[in-house]
Amino acid sequence: MKRTPAVLLSLAVGIAATITWKMLQPKPPVQVVTAKAERLPKLRSIVSATGQIQAKEFVDIQAEVAGVITEVLVKEGDHVDKGAVLLKLEDLQLRAEVDAARAQVGAAEADAKNAEVGVATAEANVAAERTNVAGVKVECAQAKVSSDRAEASFRRKEELFQSKLIGNEEYEVATAETRLAQQRLEFAKARFDQAEANLRVVETRVDAAKAVRDAALRRVESAQAALARAVDMLDKTVLRAPLSGLITKLEVEKGERAVPGFQSNPIATLMTIADMSVIEAEIQVAEADIIEVRLGAEAEVEVDAMRDRKLQGVVTEIGQSPIQSSASGSGQNQEGKEFKVVVRLTAPPPELRTGLTATAEIVTATRTNVLVVPFTAQVEPDVELDNDGNYVAPAEPKEGEAEVELTAAQRQQRKPKKGVYLRQDGKARFRPVTFGVIGETQDIEVLDGLVEGDEVVIGPAATLRTLKEWTKVDLDEKRSRKGK
């Protein structure tokens, strides 16, 4: 029992010595996976998106008048030429409306002819009145001459009567003739005034007759317009192909009722015609990738129903605004916007169908003889930079020296810098790198900062997030890509 304190003391000293020894031992190297910077003959950067196959030109056929379908002259899969009759609607009522409109045109034209006769009659009356005015004017002139002659004769006979050269009877006859000539002149003037008044009245009747004629002609035009509308509505009971193409969808049968379509109402669509000579893939590209897509870019399209083939295409259209959906209209889907991109297939196979699901890989960039590293190698730690923006590597810590924690002010002065960690002499060394495009094999182009053969750390991801300059690293043989 007396030896117990000594034994306990020896045991405590041993444990303390063991702990101290372990603390003085260096930390084991961090296990990492590495890869070499390699040179590839060709690197392609692509954007991948899904969509569906469709014809460049297609039309949804809809009726413009309501009616029961009496004939369907095509079936799904038929090829039709532009102008070919597709189907017919019941037209009895519309034919009756056309007949009624033609009758109205005939009645209006008859009224117009009668009005034209009225104008001609009024103009003839004007001509007659003008002739009458001219005759009365001549009579008035004759009466004026007779009055002047009678007045002159009266003055001569009055002088003779004053000189006692003629008798009372002859003088009285001259006086009477003068008065009679003056009365005849006044009567002629009155007739002339009346003739002119009659002429003005008749001329007014001409204007009224012309107004009646013009109104009748307007009624003719109105009746003709109504007839044209009725004929047009009747013509619309026969639906014709607006373009040459394939009947890709037929929604109706004989006996069903067609209703006019408004605002591309899908319920009103009777059939769809597509020009299959030009086939496109309409895909939806995420907003993060759309800025990389260019008109004329090459693309490969894979159709789900034809997975054994790669179809070549070219980008012909890029949407300038996001695709609207019912959710986005209500303000509930403000993230994950997508843009429409159209890829025209250069040699579409005849077995393609509209509506087939497709995936397009659009080439956004191509590099030749390019230096690359795996995409997972790139890091962006906060590091110290000089005034020119160049990386300033920290001094290598001495063996056994404790890591110095940075102050808050020092951390704020550090800036993020893109680069990679190299494995050199068993230690991690940060190297700033200028990257380029990302290839379809998840290799990223190196524009500056590395040379072929440099060994870069590519993982594990958790290790890369915490890796620092001068950290001891060792190759994880089981997970490394070395030699692949």
Order of alpha helices (4+ residues) and beta strands (2+ residues): alpha-beta-beta-beta-beta-beta-alpha-alpha-beta-beta-beta-beta-alpha-beta-beta-alpha-beta-beta-beta-alpha-beta-beta-beta-beta-beta-beta-alpha-beta
